[in-house]
Each structure stands twice: as C-alpha cells, then as structure tokens.
Amino acid sequence: MTVPAARSAADATAETVEALIRHRLSTALGGWRGSVETALPTIAFVALYTWRRDVTLAAGAAIVIALALAGIRVAQRSSLQHVFGAVFATAIAAFFAVRSGRAEDAFLPGILTNAGFLVATLVSILARWPAVGFLVGAGDPRAAEDPFAWRRDRGMVRVCTRLTWVLVATYLIRIAIMVPLYLAAEVTWLGAAKILLGWPLWVGAIAVMGWMLLAGHTPLEPDAGPGAGGHHEADDQGVHPRRDDAVHD
C-alpha cells in the first residue's frame, strides 16, 4: 500500500506519541458550541414536559430547536458534523417518547447507546485495537491511504489502550447514574444528568487524558505508525513487519 510522505505541520513537529495524540484528538472532538447544540433540545424537552406534561409537545419542541441549530450552521456555512449528531439523537429520542407516551423513554436510546459503547470499548481493548486509536487514525492526513497506520507503532497502541480505559470509565459512569433514574421515571433528573454527563463529563475525561498525555514521553517509532515520515518498500507490497509486535506487545 502506497502511503504519502506528506504530513501536517503539527504532526511533523511531534516528537512523542503523546504529543501526536494531543494534536489528533483536538481535531476529532467538538468544542463548547457542540455541547450547547446537544444540551438545548434536552433542556427544551424537560422544561416543556415539566410545564405541560405533554410528551408530544415536548418532543416536537426539541426537534424544532435541533433543526433551528442546524439551520444556523448551514447559514454560517460551518461544519454540520456535531449538530447533525444532535438532530439525529433528538429525533430518535422523540420517537421513543412519543411512541410509548412515557417521557423517560426519550432517554432510553442514549442509555442503550452508552451501553453499546461500553461493550465496544472493552472489546477493543481486549482485541488490542483500542478505540482511541481510531480517533488518532482519523486525524491522520494519510488516513484515506492507510487508516490503520497508528497500529504499527507499539508505543501508540499502548498509549491508546490506556486512554481507552478512560472512555470505559466515562460510559460506565453514565450508565450507573442514568439507569436508576430511568427506572424511577425521574424525567427532570434524567434531563439534568444527561446534560451534566454530556460535555462536562467529556471535559473531565479529556482532562484526565490530557494529564496522561502530558505525563508520558513515549517516543515515536521513526518508520512505523502515523508519525512516520516515509514508508518502507515492504509497505508498498502491503507487508507491515511491525504489525505482529503491535498485536502481541
């Protein structure tokens, strides 16, 4: 597989695995605006349901707000990546709530999604394909040509595994708090928990990851992984001699 030698300026100056991952994660995660776009539909749903006790009205208001936020993005010609996720999640939540007539069911898709992510991240660690590695790979300018380049660097795999454990803890915290509230049909508390366990929890998780990345100094392997400046002749033939080391390290 032919891999372009060109790298971004930030990648080129990265000297450790941690420095490279910090740069990649900053491009893969949304900022404060994405958190607001996710929270507003939830606030509208909970507020209207608490006031009118009308699931259909509350769900409709949440969808209208999510679509309005998307419209603002379109008018500003900015990225729809994060707001699209908010619109989709709001529509699914509204469908569950309206179909059952139970306001708490608006939070069931989120609970199930987090349970799925919890299982997926655990499996990714056990399989030695840590989930954070895919975020790192997505930020690689060469991702279209070699999306799994990160896995040929043994140090990258080790660091991404440690960071993925932070994701596991994040999903576990969400489930541990949301499930009892859902079973108790505490709609107001479910709304508050969803907001607090959304971007604020991500900020905490990212802070922990940041501390781990700042504390570590794992060197990049010069001719392996996403920090490589070139490629071996073996790579042109689809052979990656370091792959086995990454798997069994």
C-alpha positions in Angstrom: 0.0 0.0 0.0 1.5 3.3 -1.0 1.5 5.9 1.8 2.0 9.6 1.1 5.1 11.0 2.8 3.4 14.4 3.4 2.4 15.2 6.9 0.7 18.1 8.6 3.0 20.7 10.2 1.7 19.7 13.7 2.4 16.1 13.0 5.9 16.9 11.7 6.9 18.6 14.9 5.5 15.9 17.2 8.4 14.0 18.9 6.4 11.7 21.1 3.3 9.5 20.8 1.6 11.7 23.4 2.2 14.9 21.5 0.9 13.4 18.3 -2.3 12.1 20.0 -2.9 15.5 21.7 -3.0 17.1 18.2 -5.1 14.4 16.6 -7.7 14.4 19.4 -8.1 18.2 19.3 -9.2 17.9 15.7 -11.6 14.9 16.3 -13.6 16.3 19.3 -16.1 19.1 19.2 -15.9 22.2 21.4 -18.3 24.3 23.6 -20.7 25.0 20.7 -21.3 21.3 20.1 -22.1 20.9 23.8 -24.7 23.7 23.6 -26.2 22.3 20.5 -26.6 18.9 22.2 -28.0 20.4 25.5 -30.6 22.8 24.2 -33.0 20.2 22.8 -32.8 18.3 26.1 -33.5 21.4 28.1 -36.5 22.3 25.9 -37.9 18.8 26.2 -37.6 18.6 30.0 -38.9 22.2 30.5 -42.0 21.8 28.3 -42.8 18.3 29.7 -42.5 19.6 33.3 -44.7 22.5 32.4 -47.4 20.9 30.3 -47.0 17.2 30.9 -47.4 16.7 27.1 -44.8 14.3 25.6 -45.7 15.1 22.0 -45.4 18.8 22.5 -42.1 18.5 24.4 -40.6 16.1 21.7 -41.8 18.4 18.9 -40.1 21.5 20.6 -36.9 19.6 21.0 -36.8 18.6 17.3 -37.6 22.2 16.2 -34.8 23.6 18.3 -32.3 20.9 16.9 -33.3 21.8 13.3 -33.0 25.5 14.0 -29.5 25.0 15.3 -28.7 23.0 12.2 -30.2 25.8 10.1 -27.9 28.3 11.8 -24.9 26.1 10.9 -26.0 26.0 7.3 -26.5 29.8 7.1 -23.0 30.3 8.6 -21.5 27.6 6.3 -19.9 25.9 9.2 -19.4 22.2 9.9 -22.6 20.1 10.4 -20.7 17.2 11.9 -21.6 17.7 15.5 -25.1 19.4 15.1 -26.1 16.6 12.8 -25.5 14.1 15.6 -27.6 16.3 17.9 -30.5 16.4 15.4 -30.4 12.6 14.8 -30.2 11.8 18.5 -33.1 14.2 19.3 -35.3 12.7 16.6 -34.7 9.1 17.9 -35.3 10.2 21.5 -38.6 12.0 20.4 -39.7 8.8 18.5 -39.2 6.6 21.6 -41.0 9.0 23.9 -44.0 9.7 21.6 -44.5 6.1 20.7 -44.6 4.9 24.3 -46.2 8.0 25.8 -43.6 7.9 28.6 -41.3 11.0 28.8 -38.5 8.9 30.4 -38.2 6.8 27.2 -36.7 9.9 25.5 -33.5 9.0 27.4 -33.6 5.3 26.6 -31.7 5.5 23.3 -28.9 7.4 25.0 -28.7 4.8 27.7 -28.6 1.9 25.2 -26.0 3.8 23.1 -23.7 4.2 26.0 -24.1 0.6 27.0 -23.2 -0.3 23.4 -20.1 2.0 23.5 -19.1 0.5 26.9 -19.1 -3.0 25.4 -17.4 -1.9 22.2 -14.5 -0.1 24.0 -14.0 -3.1 26.3 -13.8 -5.4 23.3 -11.5 -3.0 21.5 -9.1 -3.2 24.5 -9.3 -7.0 24.7 -8.7 -7.3 21.0 -5.7 -4.9 21.1 -7.4 -2.5 18.8 -8.1 0.3 21.3 -10.9 2.6 20.3 -8.9 5.8 20.9 -6.5 4.6 18.2 -9.3 5.0 15.6 -9.7 8.7 16.7 -6.0 9.2 16.3 -6.1 7.5 12.9 -9.0 9.6 11.7 -6.9 12.8 12.3 -4.0 11.4 10.2 -3.6 13.3 6.9 -2.8 10.0 5.3 -5.9 8.2 6.7 -7.5 7.7 3.3 -4.5 5.8 2.1 -3.5 4.0 5.4 -6.2 4.2 8.1 -4.5 1.8 10.4 -1.0 3.2 10.3 -1.3 4.0 14.0 -1.3 0.3 14.9 2.1 -0.4 13.5 3.6 1.8 16.3 3.7 -0.4 19.5 4.0 2.7 21.8 1.0 4.2 20.1 -1.1 1.1 20.8 0.0 1.1 24.4 -0.9 4.7 25.0 -4.2 4.4 23.1 -5.1 1.4 25.3 -4.6 3.4 28.5 -6.7 6.3 27.1 -9.4 3.9 26.0 -9.8 2.9 29.7 -10.8 6.5 30.4 -13.6 6.1 27.8 -14.7 2.8 29.5 -15.0 4.7 32.8 -16.9 7.5 31.2 -19.6 5.2 29.7 -19.8 3.2 33.0 -20.4 6.4 35.0 -23.2 7.4 32.6 -24.9 4.1 32.8 -24.6 3.8 36.6 -26.3 7.2 37.1 -28.9 7.2 34.2 -30.3 3.6 34.6 -31.6 4.1 38.2 -33.1 7.5 37.2 -34.8 5.9 34.2 -36.2 3.0 36.2 -37.6 5.6 38.7 -39.1 7.7 35.9 -37.3 10.8 37.2 -37.6 12.9 34.0 -36.3 16.1 35.4 -33.3 14.4 36.9 -32.7 12.5 33.8 -32.5 15.7 31.8 -30.1 17.3 34.3 -28.0 14.1 34.3 -27.9 13.9 30.5 -26.6 17.5 30.3 -24.0 17.1 33.1 -22.9 13.7 31.8 -22.6 15.1 28.3 -19.9 17.7 27.6 -18.9 18.4 31.2 -18.1 14.7 31.7 -16.2 14.7 28.4 -14.2 17.7 29.6 -13.3 15.8 32.7 -12.4 12.7 30.6 -10.3 14.8 28.2 -8.6 16.5 31.2 -7.6 13.0 32.5 -6.4 12.0 29.0 -4.5 15.3 28.8 -2.8 14.7 32.1 -1.9 11.2 31.0 -0.5 12.5 27.7 1.5 15.3 29.3 3.0 12.9 31.9 4.0 10.4 29.3 7.0 10.6 26.9 6.7 7.6 24.7 9.0 8.0 21.6 7.5 7.6 18.1 9.0 4.8 16.1 10.6 6.6 13.2 9.3 4.3 10.4 6.1 3.0 11.9 2.7 4.4 12.6 1.1 7.7 11.9 4.1 9.7 12.9 6.3 8.1 10.2 7.8 10.4 7.7 8.0 7.9 4.9 7.5 4.2 4.2 9.4 1.1 3.6 9.5 -0.8 0.4 7.7 -3.6 2.2 4.8 -1.2 2.8 4.4 -0.8 -1.0 3.7 -4.5 -1.1 1.2 -4.4 1.7 3.6 -6.0 4.2 3.8 -4.4 7.6 6.5 -6.2 9.7 5.7 -4.3 12.9 2.0 -5.3 13.0 2.6 -8.5 14.9 4.6 -6.6 17.5 1.7 -4.2 18.0 -0.7 -7.1 18.4 1.3 -9.1 20.9 3.1 -6.4 22.8 
